[in-house]
């Protein structure tokens, strides 16, 4: 089975390696090198680096919609293209080039969380499970029929950064087990239920702003879903504070006699634990990073007086 792989970030690498194990992989497509780091030097995508290690050509088209990618693909006479986190919508000419078509490994239980950031939004919305859906791609945004669905539980404190590697390994297993069966005609795709559609749009800065007037569970889910990058954020005395980990506090842990506080108000315990009032309870801040500083645990934030009793997070523009 001749194949091509489309993908760009690290989450796609295990699936790339799995496809190389089970097929004659004749090409890899990823996005162009991008400036990264303080020096803004060009950095290669993780998939390009992995392709080099496998001894496979990496193609990085600048244009997809109006370019010659479909010709490049047709020249390789592939039976199937496998896609995971490529980062661009593929036009009809590209989708039609492989004999079987293009198969997408989408990191959600479709039709839920169609779009660019399904892992983040599943956690933000408090989902208890997610998974990998193997779907036949059409020209819509994750709208094609689904061949198989593989589920995993989301841990109560699990972050997007912790969940992504688990889903990456699950995607690799799906490549090994299900892709050959699709190519052999042993699996049929089922149309998605249009009444159950939800979306996972690209993350903007406004999406990452913590609303302390919301319920405590919503604040914690946002922090988990945005960790470690881009990170949920709030403001502290006019500066940005990125909150990388937090948990909902058990009321029994809080100081006896403490009255209700305005959302965002900081309380410091005798053991340098940081409590933040929300709309319906309290969140314990565990790790955060003040603008221009390094990431610190709560105790170090208190000892360095980055946070003090009575601070109000989120005051002013966020």
Rosetta silent file (secondary structure, phi, psi, omega in degrees, C-alpha in Angstrom):
SEQUENCE: XXXXXXXXXXXXXXXXXXXXXXXXXXXXXXXXXXXXXXXXXXXXXXXXXXXXXXXXXXXXXXXXXXXXXXXXXXXXXXXXXXXXXXXXXXXXXXXXXXXXXXXXXXXXXXXXXXXXXXXXXXXXXXXXXXXXXXXXXXXXXXXXXXXXXXXXXXXXXXXXXXXXXXXXXXXXXXXXXXXXXXXXXXXXXXXXXXXXXXXXXXXXXXXXXXXXXXXXXXXXXXXXXXXXXXXXXXXXXXXXXXXXXXXXXXXXXXXXXXXXXXXXXXXXXXXXXXXXXXXXXXXXXXXXXXXXXXXXXXXXXXXXXXXXXXXXXXXXXX
SCORE:     score description
SCORE:     0.000 S_00000001
   1 L     0.000  117.781  177.622    0.000    0.000    0.000 S_00000001
   2 E   -86.692  134.351 -173.771    1.550    3.291   -1.153 S_00000001
   3 E  -141.299  162.437  171.481    0.777    6.184    1.154 S_00000001
   4 E  -132.171  146.880  179.922    1.475    9.825    1.955 S_00000001
   5 E  -116.115  135.489  174.137    1.213   11.472    5.371 S_00000001
   6 E  -113.133  124.914  176.200    0.007   15.020    6.092 S_00000001
   7 E  -177.380  163.964 -178.053    0.858   16.543    9.484 S_00000001
   8 L  -132.109  -57.297 -172.902    2.875   19.299   11.136 S_00000001
   9 L   -85.352 -179.966 -174.973    3.255   19.340   14.977 S_00000001
  10 H   -60.651  -32.138 -177.886    4.635   16.781   17.422 S_00000001
  11 H   -60.567  -22.586 -177.877    1.230   15.189   18.082 S_00000001
  12 H   -85.965  -13.101 -172.462    1.313   13.832   14.502 S_00000001
  13 H   -63.564  -45.936  178.701    4.704   12.106   14.755 S_00000001
  14 H   -58.282  -38.913  178.078    3.569    8.762   16.280 S_00000001
  15 H   -66.466  -38.385  175.846    0.947    8.353   13.521 S_00000001
  16 H   -59.131  -48.310 -179.119    3.584    9.161   10.894 S_00000001
  17 H   -63.929  -36.996  178.662    5.878    6.479   12.269 S_00000001
  18 H   -65.483  -41.045  179.376    3.008    3.982   12.413 S_00000001
  19 H   -64.971  -35.424  177.116    2.125    4.638    8.757 S_00000001
  20 H   -65.872  -28.258  179.344    5.768    4.063    7.822 S_00000001
  21 H   -71.750  -37.433 -168.307    5.576    0.675    9.584 S_00000001
  22 H  -104.462   -2.222 -174.787    2.525   -0.624    7.726 S_00000001
  23 L  -146.531  173.301  170.775    2.875    0.868    4.251 S_00000001
  24 E   -89.099   94.230 -176.235    5.213    2.083    1.551 S_00000001
  25 E   -81.898  113.914 -172.001    5.332    5.709    2.675 S_00000001
  26 E  -108.081    3.767  177.226    6.443    7.728   -0.346 S_00000001
  27 E  -178.623  153.982  176.923    6.070   11.281    0.927 S_00000001
  28 E  -129.872  135.009  178.454    5.284   13.541    3.874 S_00000001
  29 E  -116.063  127.660  176.467    3.534   16.907    3.636 S_00000001
  30 L  -141.992  169.654 -179.972    3.878   19.514    6.383 S_00000001
  31 L   -72.059  161.846 -179.572    3.621   23.268    6.734 S_00000001
  32 L   -63.446  159.076  173.279    6.630   25.500    5.945 S_00000001
  33 L   -58.059  143.428 -178.483    9.342   26.251    8.504 S_00000001
  34 E  -125.030  151.617  173.705    8.297   29.114   10.788 S_00000001
  35 E   -63.634  138.707 -178.885   10.206   31.697   12.868 S_00000001
  36 E  -149.952  158.781  177.928   10.392   30.595   16.511 S_00000001
  37 L    77.720  176.588 -177.284   12.139   31.508   19.758 S_00000001
  38 L   -64.736  -33.424  179.627   13.527   34.852   20.837 S_00000001
  39 L   -82.707   -6.446 -179.540   15.816   35.035   17.831 S_00000001
  40 L    53.446   35.179  173.973   12.952   34.185   15.450 S_00000001
  41 E   -76.587  153.060 -177.230   15.178   31.782   13.545 S_00000001
  42 E   -66.103  132.255  179.103   13.385   29.350   11.234 S_00000001
  43 E  -117.428  136.495  178.663   12.305   26.161   13.011 S_00000001
  44 L   -78.766  141.612  173.269   11.396   22.913   11.285 S_00000001
  45 L   -60.736  151.321  179.474    8.057   21.266   12.100 S_00000001
  46 H   -58.427  -35.516 -179.240    8.317   18.127   14.229 S_00000001
  47 H   -67.688  -36.704  177.689    6.902   16.052   11.366 S_00000001
  48 H   -63.587  -42.916  179.149    9.624   17.257    8.997 S_00000001
  49 H   -62.454  -42.528  179.619   12.307   16.235   11.492 S_00000001
  50 H   -66.497  -37.823  178.933   10.723   12.792   11.920 S_00000001
  51 H   -62.071  -40.942  178.369   10.455   12.358    8.139 S_00000001
  52 H   -61.130  -42.391  178.810   14.161   13.045    7.799 S_00000001
  53 H   -62.297  -31.240  179.090   14.922   10.387   10.411 S_00000001
  54 H   -85.222   -5.595 -179.493   12.808    7.947    8.389 S_00000001
  55 L    73.606   32.054 -175.998   14.590    8.872    5.179 S_00000001
  56 L  -116.439  142.105  178.959   11.406   10.176    3.549 S_00000001
  57 L   -62.814  134.988  174.782   10.948   13.290    1.433 S_00000001
  58 E  -110.005  121.697  179.890    9.179   16.182    3.215 S_00000001
  59 E  -104.216  130.331 -175.791    7.147   18.498    0.983 S_00000001
  60 L  -126.486   74.041 -177.622    6.255   21.945    2.410 S_00000001
  61 L   -67.700  138.473  175.637    3.929   23.766    0.001 S_00000001
  62 L   -77.835  -39.354  177.747    3.301   27.432    0.683 S_00000001
  63 L  -109.627  136.292  177.838    0.013   27.334   -1.217 S_00000001
  64 L  -111.826  -47.424 -174.716   -2.462   24.485   -0.867 S_00000001
  65 L   -66.891  -43.448 -175.033   -5.716   25.749   -2.334 S_00000001
  66 L  -115.565   16.638 -177.719   -4.298   27.189   -5.552 S_00000001
  67 L   -94.598 -156.228 -176.948   -0.961   25.422   -5.730 S_00000001
  68 L  -112.529   21.542 -177.384    0.312   22.240   -7.330 S_00000001
  69 H   -59.298  -39.333 -179.703   -0.020   19.938   -4.327 S_00000001
  70 H   -63.077  -33.523  178.051   -2.569   17.734   -6.132 S_00000001
  71 H   -70.075  -42.303  177.219   -0.077   17.228   -8.966 S_00000001
  72 H   -58.057  -42.368 -178.404    2.693   16.330   -6.520 S_00000001
  73 H   -69.739  -42.093 -179.000    0.347   13.809   -4.910 S_00000001
  74 H   -64.007  -35.301  179.960   -0.843   12.330   -8.221 S_00000001
  75 H   -61.560  -26.465 -176.654    2.738   11.790   -9.358 S_00000001
  76 L   -88.798   -4.722  173.429    3.291    9.451   -6.402 S_00000001
  77 L    48.292   54.528 -176.491    0.360    7.201   -7.367 S_00000001
  78 L   -90.863  153.131  175.294   -0.688    6.620   -3.759 S_00000001
  79 L   -84.858  -32.657 -175.489   -3.624    4.581   -2.571 S_00000001
  80 E  -150.877  147.034  169.692   -4.251    6.598    0.560 S_00000001
  81 E  -116.103  134.854  178.483   -3.246    9.802    2.343 S_00000001
  82 E  -111.800  132.044 -172.233   -3.423    9.924    6.149 S_00000001
  83 E  -123.858  132.614  172.294   -3.864   13.325    7.806 S_00000001
  84 E  -147.946  114.613  174.781   -3.363   14.410   11.418 S_00000001
  85 L    54.862   44.416  175.212   -3.044   18.055   12.495 S_00000001
  86 L   -69.579  -40.078  174.563   -1.783   19.294    9.136 S_00000001
  87 L   100.017    4.395  177.563   -3.298   22.686    9.853 S_00000001
  88 L  -140.868  150.917  176.146   -4.864   23.526    6.499 S_00000001
  89 L   -77.736  131.151 -179.372   -8.080   22.656    4.663 S_00000001
  90 L   -90.922  131.883  179.738   -7.364   20.415    1.674 S_00000001
  91 L   -74.674  167.533 -175.852   -9.112   21.287   -1.631 S_00000001
  92 H   -58.052  -36.941 -178.971  -11.091   18.783   -3.660 S_00000001
  93 H   -63.842  -36.661  177.712   -8.299   18.117   -6.161 S_00000001
  94 H   -71.793  -43.546 -179.314   -5.968   17.004   -3.350 S_00000001
  95 H   -60.943  -31.783 -175.695   -8.657   14.910   -1.650 S_00000001
  96 H   -87.472   -9.971 -174.309   -9.360   13.091   -4.914 S_00000001
  97 H   -67.010  -46.171  177.133   -5.742   12.314   -5.812 S_00000001
  98 L   -70.545  149.391 -177.744   -5.254    9.103   -3.722 S_00000001
  99 L   -58.774  -46.757 -178.515   -7.212    6.071   -4.963 S_00000001
 100 L   -85.091  -25.108 -177.343   -9.008    5.527   -1.635 S_00000001
 101 E   114.078 -167.074  179.669   -8.977    9.195   -0.646 S_00000001
 102 E  -108.437  128.800  179.803   -7.685   11.112    2.367 S_00000001
 103 E  -107.747  128.673 -178.745   -8.290    9.773    5.876 S_00000001
 104 E  -106.140  133.458  172.423   -8.232   12.177    8.795 S_00000001
 105 E   -97.607   99.998 -175.141   -7.347   11.250   12.381 S_00000001
 106 E  -101.552  133.773 -172.774   -9.344   13.834   14.328 S_00000001
 107 L   -86.492   55.957  170.817   -8.753   14.203   18.086 S_00000001
 108 L  -160.621  173.685  176.091  -12.374   14.225   19.204 S_00000001
 109 L   -94.692   88.287 -176.786  -15.481   12.088   19.100 S_00000001
 110 L   -58.800  144.328   14.004  -17.056   13.521   15.968 S_00000001
 111 L   -88.459   11.276  178.432  -19.294   15.343   15.319 S_00000001
 112 L   -76.125  140.102  173.628  -18.290   17.029   18.582 S_00000001
 113 L    61.389   50.793  167.783  -15.423   19.526   18.454 S_00000001
 114 E   -69.385  139.181  175.309  -14.904   19.939   14.755 S_00000001
 115 E   128.498 -163.919 -165.415  -12.070   22.363   14.117 S_00000001
 116 L   -80.421  -26.005 -171.188   -8.538   23.351   15.022 S_00000001
 117 L  -132.107   57.607 -174.871   -8.320   22.802   18.788 S_00000001
 118 H   -65.650  -34.146 -179.014  -10.463   19.794   19.820 S_00000001
 119 H   -65.898  -47.036 -178.981   -8.247   18.693   22.711 S_00000001
 120 H   -61.215  -48.436 -173.534   -8.291   22.112   24.355 S_00000001
 121 H   -72.130  -29.886  175.782  -12.004   22.711   23.989 S_00000001
 122 H   -61.551  -40.530  178.743  -13.033   19.259   25.205 S_00000001
 123 H   -72.568  -44.274  179.600  -11.270   19.982   28.503 S_00000001
 124 H   -56.027  -37.706 -178.079  -12.484   23.579   28.708 S_00000001
 125 L   -87.823    8.119  172.366  -16.067   22.358   28.364 S_00000001
 126 L    76.563   23.507  178.275  -15.641   19.773   31.103 S_00000001
 127 L   -66.063  147.043  178.350  -15.847   16.622   28.986 S_00000001
 128 L   -98.494  -10.911  177.148  -15.026   13.344   30.756 S_00000001
 129 E  -149.129  156.377  174.286  -13.993   11.499   27.605 S_00000001
 130 E  -148.912 -156.936  179.640  -12.655   12.144   24.144 S_00000001
 131 E   168.828 -162.580  176.641  -10.859   10.063   21.534 S_00000001
 132 E  -119.840  128.187  174.701   -9.714    9.643   17.946 S_00000001
 133 E  -108.404  127.150  174.975  -12.147    9.538   15.030 S_00000001
 134 E   -96.252  114.263 -173.343  -10.952    8.079   11.731 S_00000001
 135 E  -127.051  155.586  174.678  -12.936    9.835    9.016 S_00000001
 136 E   -88.321  121.107 -172.883  -13.049   10.064    5.232 S_00000001
 137 L   -76.167  138.892  167.500  -12.255   13.665    4.345 S_00000001
 138 L  -122.741 -168.548 -173.955  -14.484   15.864    2.225 S_00000001
 139 L   -82.223   -0.892  177.006  -14.190   19.585    1.507 S_00000001
 140 L   -84.840  178.588  178.611  -15.958   20.608    4.728 S_00000001
 141 L   -87.995   94.414  178.930  -14.411   21.247    8.153 S_00000001
 142 L    57.637   38.709 -175.427  -14.252   17.750    9.686 S_00000001
 143 L  -101.339   -6.379 -173.935  -17.637   16.924    8.142 S_00000001
 144 L   -69.755  164.912  179.243  -16.844   13.617    6.423 S_00000001
 145 L   -67.704  153.082 -172.193  -18.255   10.206    7.384 S_00000001
 146 E  -107.336  130.420  176.967  -16.528    8.310   10.202 S_00000001
 147 E   -82.393  -54.238 -177.428  -15.040    4.811    9.896 S_00000001
 148 E  -141.921  158.926 -179.367  -14.069    4.143   13.522 S_00000001
 149 E  -137.210  129.061 -178.353  -14.081    5.892   16.862 S_00000001
 150 E  -124.298  123.528 -171.071  -11.718    5.103   19.756 S_00000001
 151 E  -102.064  149.302  171.041  -12.453    6.562   23.202 S_00000001
 152 E  -138.132  150.277  175.640  -10.279    7.537   26.169 S_00000001
 153 E   -80.580  146.179  174.587  -11.198    8.985   29.558 S_00000001
 154 L   -98.431  123.878  179.991  -10.010   12.490   30.460 S_00000001
 155 L   -63.218  151.318 -175.672   -8.466   12.633   33.937 S_00000001
 156 L   -60.547  -31.672  179.616  -10.058   14.961   36.477 S_00000001
 157 L  -113.171    8.364 -174.576   -6.908   17.112   36.673 S_00000001
 158 L   -68.959  138.285  177.684   -5.469   16.299   33.232 S_00000001
 159 L   -97.493  168.664  176.326   -4.270   19.209   31.101 S_00000001
 160 H   -61.203  -37.461  179.214   -4.283   19.554   27.325 S_00000001
 161 H   -66.387  -27.145  177.571   -0.523   19.098   27.376 S_00000001
 162 H   -85.411  -33.587 -178.661   -0.888   15.786   29.199 S_00000001
 163 H   -74.323  -36.015 -175.301   -3.792   14.504   27.115 S_00000001
 164 H   -56.385  -46.643  178.818   -2.231   15.252   23.711 S_00000001
 165 H   -63.099  -33.071  177.703    0.561   12.619   23.912 S_00000001
 166 H   -66.326  -41.377  178.260   -1.971    9.953   24.936 S_00000001
 167 H   -69.702  -32.317  177.167   -4.132   10.795   21.939 S_00000001
 168 H   -62.215  -42.691  178.698   -1.057   10.815   19.696 S_00000001
 169 H   -69.756  -35.967  176.432   -0.261    7.222   20.682 S_00000001
 170 H   -64.009  -41.380  178.253   -3.914    6.241   20.257 S_00000001
 171 H   -60.368  -38.980  177.745   -3.858    7.739   16.746 S_00000001
 172 H   -62.286  -40.575  177.452   -0.811    5.607   15.937 S_00000001
 173 H   -64.128  -38.633  178.475   -2.725    2.490   17.032 S_00000001
 174 H   -63.551  -39.547  177.333   -5.649    3.510   14.823 S_00000001
 175 H   -59.477  -47.165 -176.806   -3.277    3.822   11.851 S_00000001
 176 H   -65.711  -40.990 -171.400   -1.938    0.306   12.442 S_00000001
 177 H   -88.915  -39.683 -167.515   -5.324   -1.344   13.031 S_00000001
 178 H  -105.209  -33.591 -178.019   -7.873    0.536   10.937 S_00000001
 179 H   -59.555  -46.163  177.633   -6.177    2.216    7.967 S_00000001
 180 H   -59.436  -33.602  179.846   -5.309   -1.096    6.246 S_00000001
 181 H   -70.979  -34.406  175.662   -8.913   -2.238    6.703 S_00000001
 182 H   -65.816  -46.726 -178.875  -10.232    0.947    5.079 S_00000001
 183 H   -62.470  -34.395  179.988   -7.895    0.543    2.106 S_00000001
 184 L   -79.554   -3.748  179.516   -8.950   -3.108    1.784 S_00000001
 185 L    79.758   18.316 -176.838  -12.627   -2.096    1.720 S_00000001
 186 L   -88.792  -11.613 -179.294  -13.415   -3.889    5.001 S_00000001
 187 L  -121.510  141.096  175.516  -14.816   -0.819    6.810 S_00000001
 188 L  -109.312  142.231  179.463  -17.736    1.408    5.874 S_00000001
 189 L   -89.082  141.113 -179.483  -17.956    5.057    6.916 S_00000001
 190 E  -107.694  131.117  178.669  -21.047    6.337    8.732 S_00000001
 191 L   -59.251  147.138  178.317  -22.333    9.901    8.196 S_00000001
 192 L   -74.164  151.392  178.364  -22.049   12.179   11.206 S_00000001
 193 L   -79.877  107.575 -175.441  -25.136   13.130   13.189 S_00000001
 194 H   -64.038  -19.992 -179.125  -25.732   16.757   12.220 S_00000001
 195 H   -79.300  -10.456 -175.786  -27.800   17.383   15.379 S_00000001
 196 H  -110.012   14.044 -174.565  -24.784   16.742   17.640 S_00000001
 197 L   -70.445  136.248  167.211  -22.260   19.096   16.002 S_00000001
 198 L  -140.134  167.059 -170.335  -20.046   21.357   18.134 S_00000001
 199 E  -125.387  154.747  179.472  -16.937   23.323   17.248 S_00000001
 200 E  -128.888   79.013 -173.213  -13.360   23.804   18.460 S_00000001
 201 L   -70.247  163.392  173.544  -12.191   27.100   16.919 S_00000001
 202 L   -55.690  144.975 -174.304   -8.601   28.353   16.879 S_00000001
 203 L   -84.361  128.567  175.780   -7.663   29.774   20.274 S_00000001
 204 L  -108.071  169.643  178.788   -7.430   33.552   20.630 S_00000001
 205 L   -61.065  -37.382  179.693   -6.167   35.608   23.547 S_00000001
 206 H   -62.911  -34.919  178.226   -9.720   36.417   24.565 S_00000001
 207 H   -62.511  -28.958 -173.777  -10.470   32.698   24.844 S_00000001
 208 H   -89.906   -2.641 -178.909   -7.667   32.295   27.398 S_00000001
 209 E   -75.167  128.560 -179.556   -8.822   35.061   29.761 S_00000001
 210 L   -81.095  127.756  175.079  -10.044   33.697   33.102 S_00000001
 211 L   -98.969  101.350 -176.116  -13.441   34.981   34.224 S_00000001
 212 L   -71.574  -12.642  176.432  -13.279   34.743   38.005 S_00000001
 213 L   -81.717   -9.809  176.366  -17.005   35.530   38.273 S_00000001
 214 L   -75.820  168.909  176.395  -17.735   32.199   36.539 S_00000001
 215 L   -59.936  152.952 -179.173  -18.107   28.979   38.556 S_00000001
 216 H   -57.723  -40.846 -179.075  -14.917   27.542   40.054 S_00000001
 217 H   -61.696  -38.453  179.628  -15.182   24.420   37.883 S_00000001
 218 H   -66.114  -40.159  178.435  -15.287   26.547   34.713 S_00000001
 219 H   -63.963  -44.334 -179.905  -12.163   28.474   35.764 S_00000001
 220 H   -65.830  -41.943  178.842  -10.249   25.276   36.515 S_00000001
 221 H   -62.700  -38.486  176.896  -11.344   23.649   33.250 S_00000001
 222 H   -63.547  -45.029 -179.888  -10.162   26.690   31.292 S_00000001
 223 H   -61.377  -44.851  178.570   -6.776   26.587   33.041 S_00000001
 224 H   -64.183  -42.988 -175.394   -6.422   22.851   32.337 S_00000001
 225 H   -70.142  -22.369 -179.411   -7.560   23.194   28.739 S_00000001
 226 H  -102.902    0.887 -178.265   -5.076   25.952   27.929 S_00000001
 227 L   -93.288  141.133   -0.592   -2.064   24.451   29.712 S_00000001
 228 L   -87.130  -17.730 -179.714    0.781   24.556   29.001 S_00000001
 229 L  -130.645  138.269    3.330    0.345   26.662   25.856 S_00000001
 230 L   -79.234  -10.572 -178.449   -0.945   29.238   25.312 S_00000001
 231 L    89.254  132.505  173.492   -1.862   29.237   29.007 S_00000001
 232 E   -69.882  150.438 -177.251   -4.916   30.770   30.643 S_00000001
 233 E  -138.046  158.874  173.137   -4.298   34.310   31.809 S_00000001
 234 E  -142.936 -174.119  176.905   -5.551   36.996   34.135 S_00000001
 235 E  -118.373  148.529  178.050   -4.223   40.375   35.257 S_00000001
 236 E  -139.693  109.923 -179.425   -2.387   41.320   38.439 S_00000001
 237 L    50.997   43.120  175.633   -1.708   44.993   39.136 S_00000001
 238 L    85.833   -3.703  178.738   -1.747   45.769   35.433 S_00000001
 239 E  -110.822  157.941  179.051    0.486   42.863   34.393 S_00000001
 240 E   -81.073  132.709  174.280   -0.403   39.545   32.794 S_00000001
 241 E  -117.685  113.607  175.536   -0.380   36.486   35.058 S_00000001
 242 E   -84.957  126.322 -179.801   -0.425   33.138   33.206 S_00000001
 243 E  -104.772  115.387 -173.249   -2.037   30.449   35.359 S_00000001
 244 E   -98.908  -24.187  174.968   -0.710   27.011   34.429 S_00000001
 245 E  -154.350  144.163 -179.138   -2.300   24.803   37.075 S_00000001
 246 E  -161.172  166.639  176.019   -5.068   25.095   39.629 S_00000001
 247 E  -146.028  156.569  176.696   -7.734   22.984   41.288 S_00000001
 248 E   -73.547  129.342 -176.711  -11.130   23.524   42.795 S_00000001
 249 L   -80.750  140.361  170.645  -10.736   23.894   46.541 S_00000001
 250 L   -75.940  127.982 -176.717  -12.640   21.746   48.983 S_00000001
 251 H   -57.185  -27.726  179.558  -14.497   24.130   51.271 S_00000001
 252 H   -66.465  -20.451 -179.834  -13.274   22.111   54.252 S_00000001
 253 H   -79.851  -19.840 -173.928   -9.720   23.179   53.391 S_00000001
 254 L   -79.043  159.720 -177.999  -10.489   26.875   53.665 S_00000001
 255 L   -62.695  131.937  179.189  -10.035   28.932   56.791 S_00000001
 256 L   -61.712  137.396  176.301  -12.987   28.624   59.140 S_00000001
 257 L    88.073   -3.705 -179.713  -15.034   31.782   59.321 S_00000001
 258 L   -69.750  125.038 -178.705  -13.879   33.198   55.993 S_00000001
 259 L   -83.270  173.114  178.561  -16.739   35.158   54.484 S_00000001
 260 L   -65.035  141.075 -178.472  -17.660   35.440   50.796 S_00000001
 261 L  -120.051  159.189  176.731  -15.203   37.502   48.750 S_00000001
 262 L   -66.265  143.049  179.595  -15.486   39.293   45.426 S_00000001
 263 L   -53.217  135.233 -179.180  -14.466   37.138   42.445 S_00000001
 264 L    93.116   -8.640 -178.652  -10.728   37.279   41.826 S_00000001
 265 E   -73.235  134.525 -176.449   -9.827   38.165   45.414 S_00000001
 266 E   -96.230  133.831  171.891   -6.671   36.452   46.699 S_00000001
 267 E  -123.249  136.157  179.881   -6.356   34.864   50.133 S_00000001
 268 E  -109.873  127.680  179.079   -3.032   33.463   51.401 S_00000001
 269 L   -83.187  170.080  178.538   -3.046   30.614   53.931 S_00000001
 270 L   -62.313  -24.924  179.601   -0.542   30.169   56.760 S_00000001
 271 L   -97.567   22.117  176.704    1.149   27.486   54.644 S_00000001
 272 L    62.247   31.689  171.349    1.534   29.831   51.659 S_00000001
 273 L   -90.113  145.170 -173.626   -1.312   28.298   49.702 S_00000001
 274 E  -109.427  120.424  177.992   -3.104   30.683   47.355 S_00000001
 275 E  -110.345  139.486  179.634   -6.903   30.757   47.237 S_00000001
 276 E  -126.760  126.344 -179.831   -8.853   32.747   44.635 S_00000001
 277 E   -73.047  142.276  176.325  -12.549   33.532   44.982 S_00000001
 278 L  -126.417 -169.549 -177.699  -14.831   32.717   42.038 S_00000001
 279 L   -66.974  -26.038 -177.486  -18.511   33.058   41.271 S_00000001
 280 L  -139.455   14.859 -178.170  -19.529   30.023   43.299 S_00000001
 281 L   173.487 -150.221 -174.220  -16.538   28.840   45.319 S_00000001
 282 E  -135.010  142.057  175.972  -12.772   28.936   45.531 S_00000001
 283 E  -111.255  137.050  172.491   -9.869   27.881   43.304 S_00000001
 284 E   -95.364  119.643  177.383   -6.428   26.980   44.630 S_00000001
 285 E   -80.222  129.882 -176.353   -3.701   28.373   42.385 S_00000001
 286 E  -107.865  -43.491 -179.910   -0.808   25.911   42.070 S_00000001
 287 E  -143.233  137.589  179.447    1.557   27.291   39.388 S_00000001
 288 E  -153.833  164.917 -177.130    1.649   30.642   37.624 S_00000001
 289 E  -136.358  115.004  177.633    3.968   32.933   35.694 S_00000001
 290 E   -79.006  143.747 -178.787    3.981   36.700   36.092 S_00000001
 291 L   -46.895  125.388  178.861    4.741   38.734   32.979 S_00000001
 292 L    82.946    0.222 -178.000    8.511   38.887   32.431 S_00000001
 293 L  -118.862  175.825  178.608    9.227   36.276   35.118 S_00000001
 294 L   -90.435  164.390  178.672    9.676   32.516   35.241 S_00000001
 295 L   -67.465  132.606 -176.944    7.044   29.931   36.095 S_00000001
 296 E  -133.231  151.510  171.115    6.728   29.469   39.867 S_00000001
 297 E   -76.178  162.372 -175.839    4.853   27.258   42.324 S_00000001
 298 H   -54.039  -46.248 -177.695    2.378   28.915   44.695 S_00000001
 299 H   -58.492  -40.887 -179.427    4.755   28.915   47.672 S_00000001
 300 H   -71.142  -32.901  175.606    7.440   30.715   45.651 S_00000001
 301 H   -64.016  -38.751  178.714    4.927   33.250   44.386 S_00000001
 302 H   -71.783  -46.499 -178.112    3.990   34.028   47.984 S_00000001
 303 H   -62.164  -34.430  177.886    7.573   34.077   49.286 S_00000001
 304 L   -86.462    2.850  179.531    8.592   36.472   46.506 S_00000001
 305 L    57.824   29.347  171.178    5.493   38.587   47.196 S_00000001
 306 L   -66.785  -34.856  174.424    4.352   38.298   43.600 S_00000001
 307 L  -124.762  135.809  179.461    0.920   37.664   45.117 S_00000001
 308 L  -131.967  160.845  177.835   -0.210   39.073   48.452 S_00000001
 309 L   -52.746  130.065  176.768   -3.323   38.906   50.591 S_00000001
 310 L    92.053   -8.068  172.660   -6.096   41.034   49.135 S_00000001
 311 L   -56.783  148.519  176.223   -4.866   41.201   45.565 S_00000001
 312 E  -120.554  113.262  179.937   -7.720   41.125   43.063 S_00000001
 313 L   -79.991  143.987  176.501   -7.011   39.193   39.877 S_00000001
 314 L    85.606    2.380  178.319   -8.615   40.258   36.637 S_00000001
 315 L   -72.534  134.743 -179.124   -9.161   43.874   37.629 S_00000001
 316 L    85.312 -170.355 -177.191   -8.855   46.183   34.625 S_00000001
 317 L   -67.569  139.651  179.749   -8.273   45.145   31.025 S_00000001
 318 L  -105.955    0.000    0.000   -7.289   41.507   30.456 S_00000001
